[in-house]
Amino acid sequence: MIRNILLHLGTQYTHRWLTKWDIHIWGLEDTNPLFFEHFKTTSGQKINTDMASGVCGKYRIDLYLRDSDNSFVTRSNSDRVQHELCHAKLYGTPDFVSGVHDNLDNRFLISFWYWNKFRYSKLQLSIIDIRPLFVTNKKL
């Protein structure tokens, strides 16, 4: 999922990008509610620590995801994964936060096949379209 999202966001050398970034995937039960105490959602509410969440910092992403084989849970997790990857792609630019949070409705669809226990399954995801920001942020 991570490689497919990066490829669709225009990362040509995903291996090199992934060796620079530490991506840690934790179970939802490992979420520290005190860490999110001072954060608010875009609508001004407290972060719900019973839902998938993530934090992106300097070359590190921590994802707190629900561990399940259910395809609906996978979609829920994928929204958090793509959100934090968008932050990471914009890291070090003026658009690091606003390019994602002020752009939530500007999305594009991707789909890919993955192995699901006994067969291939297709997953379709909605990705925040930060690609136009690459033109204004040459560092990417």
N, C-alpha and C positions, 0 to 999 in steps of 0.2 A: 504494500500500500504506500509506504513512504517513498520508495523509488518511483512508483508511477505518478504520484503527486508531484514530485520534484521534476520529473521529465516533462509533465504537462505544464509546469510553471516555467519551463525553459532552461532547466539546469542540464547543460550538455554533458558535464563530467560528474555524474552523480557519485561515483566512487570517491573522487577527490573531495567533493563537498562533504560526503558522509564521514570521511576520515578526519576532517577538520572539526566537525560538530559531534558532541557527545549527546546521544539521544537515549534517555532512560525511560523505560516503560515500567510503571508501578501499578499494582492493583489498587482499585478504588479504596480499599480499606486502609491503605498507606497514606491517604490524604491527611495532611495536618490542618485541621480546621482553624487553628490559631494563626497560621500563615495567611489564610484568606480573610481573616477577620476585618482588615481595613480595606479590602477590595470591594468594589460595587460592580454590578453588571451595567451594561450600557443603558438600561432602563432605571438604574439607581437602586436596585435591590441587592441584598447580600448574596454572595456566591453560595450555591447549593452544593455542599461537599458530597452529596449522594449521587451527583451526576459527574460524568467524565469532565476532567479539567486539565489544565496544563499551564506551564510557566516557561517562558523563553528568556534566557539571559545571554551573557557573552559566551558564545560557542557551546551552549548547553540548553537542552530542552528536557524538561521533566513532564511526562504525560502520566496522568492518573486515570486509568481506564477500567471499565468493567470487563472482567474475564468471563467470556461466554462464547459458545459456538453459534449462538442465535444471530441470524443475519440482520435482524432489526437492531440488535445491540452493536453489531459491527458498524452499521451506518451511523449510529449515535457516536461511537468512538471515533469514526473517521472524520466527523465534523470537527472534533477537537484536534485531531492530528493535523488536518489541513490548515486549521486556524494558526496553530503554533508554527508550522512550517512556513506559512506566509510571513509571520513575524520574523523568523530566522532569515528568510530570503531578503528581508528589508533591514536586517540588522546593520547598524552603523550609518544609516541614512536618516534624513529628517522625517521620512515616512514610516519609520519603524512601528509606531503605534497607530497613527492616524490612517496610514495606508491600508490597514486591516480593519480597524474599528469604524472608520468613517466610510467604509467601502463594502459593508456586509451584504448589501442587496445586489451588488454588481458581481455576478457569478457566471461560471460556465460549467458545463457537464463533461465529465470524463467517464470512461468505463474501461474495465480490464477484466481478464479471466484469472482466477486463482484456484489452487487445489484445495478442495474442501472435503477432507476425509477420504471419500471413495470416488469423487468425480470433480470435474471442473465446474465452477460456478462463476457467474458474471456479476460484478459489482459496479454499480453506477454511483458516482459521487458528484456533489456540487462543490466547486472550488471557488473561493474568493478570487476575483480576477485582479491580481496585482501586476500583471504583465505590462500594462501601459506605464507603470511607475519605473520600469527598468530603463526607459528612454531618458527620464529625468535624473535618474541615479546611476551614473556611469560606473560606479564602484562595483555594482553587481556583476 
